[in-house]
């Protein structure tokens, strides 16, 4: 269970930093590339991450669920898309920072209507981001770009270090 808003924000900053490593690997000319029709493009995924972060934080802070959308018809330059993600992230973390630690155990309605503790909604936001980071990694692989190592080590490195 989360017990500190500041500790969560610090933790989430690490999650976002690792996601940004993947996003920063996307070539500018491939920002609106998609693997198959009716899937998200790289840009859509980034815009979706911004919209859902705002949605989760607003649900936690204000008890309201509102998905602003990821504007699939919006074709932006890579830098504009990333800058928008960063701005939304700063705003969301500032809003989240207004909560007291004791607020984390208060409940909010989930999307299905059941009551859920705020800290659980924040962890769902983390899981959601990691899911889409994995999608970005797969997209990169499909366009023949090796995704970054999540903690600076590849699987080969981990195996070598763990097996001595």
N, C-alpha and C positions, 0 to 999 in steps of 0.2 A: 504494500500500500504506500502511496506517495504521502509524505507528511510535510513537505516544504515546497512552496510555490517556486522559490528561488532555485532550489535544487532541481526541480523539474525543468525550469527554464534553462539552466546550465546543461542538463542532460539533453534536452531537445536541441539546443544549439549544436551539440556534437552530432546528433542525428542529421540536422540540416547541413552541417559542414560536409559530412560524408556524401549526402545527396548532391550537394553542389559540385563535388569532385566529379561525379558522373555527368552532371549537366554541363560542366565546363569542358567536357570531352566531346560534346556534340559539335560537329562542324557547322559553321554559320550557314552554309548552303544546304544543310540537311535538316534545319530546324522544323520544317513542315513535312518531313518525310514520314510516311506511315507504311507498316509492313503489308497490310491488306486493306481494301476498301472497308469503310465503316469502323475502323479502329482509330484510336487517338494518334495524332502525330506527336513527335517530340514536343513541339510547342504546346499542343493541347495538354499533354501530361504535365508540363510545367505550370500552365495556367490553371489546370485542375488542382494541382498541389496548393497553389495560392488560394483558390476559392474554397477548398475544403479546410485549409488551416483557419481561414477567417470564420468559416461555418462552425467548426468544432469549438473554437475559442469563444465565439458569440454564444453558443449553446451552454458552455460552462459558465461564462460570466453573466449573461443575461437570461438564460433559459429559453432562448429562441433559436430555432433551426431555420437557416435561410441559406440556400445554395445559390450564389450569384451567377453560377455558370462558368464554363471555361471557354466560351466564345469560339467554337470550332470554325466559324466563318472568318475569324480574325487572323489574318496572316501578318505576323509581326517579324521584325528583325530579331535575331537571337539576343542582342544586347538589350533591346526594349523588353522582351519577354522576361529575361533574367532580372532586369531592374525592377520590373513589376512584382516579381516573386519576392525580391529582397524588401521592397517597400511594404508589401502586405505582411511579410514576416515580422518586420520591425513593429508595425502597428499592432499585430496580434500579440507579440510578446509584451509590449507596453500595456496593452489591455489586460493581459493575463497577470502581469505584475501588480495590478491593483487589488488582487484577491489576497485575503489573509490566509495563512496556513490552515486555520480551522475550517475555512470554507471548503477545503478539499473533500471533506466527508459529508458535506451537504449533498442532497440529491437534485437531479434535474431529469426531465423527461428525455428518454431516448427517442430515436426516430420511430420506434415501434410503439411508443407510448408508455412503456414501463419506466419506473423510476430507477435511476442509476446514479451512483456516487460520481461526483465531478472528477475525481482522480481516475476513475475507470474510463471516462470519456477522453481524458488526456492520453491515456495509454492506447486507446483506440485510434487516436490521431497519429501516434507514433507508428502503430502497426500499419495504418493506411499509407503513410509515407514510405515505409520500408517496402511495402508491396509495389508501389509505383516506381521506386528506385530500382527494384529488380526488373521491372518492365523496361526501364531505360537501359539497364545493362543488357538485356536481351536484344533490344533494338540495336544497340551499338554493335553487338556481336553479329547481327544480321547484315549490317553494312560494313562488316570486316574491320571494325575498330575494337581493339582489346579494351574492355572496361577497366577502370582503375581497380587496384586492390583495395578492399574496404578499410583495412587497417595497415596498409603498407606492405603486407606480406601476401604472397600468392600461396595457393594450396601446396605447391611444391616446397616452398619455404617452411610452411607449418609442419608438413610431414617430416622434413629433414630435421627441424629443430625438436620436434616431439619424439622422434624415434632415435635421436642421438647418433 
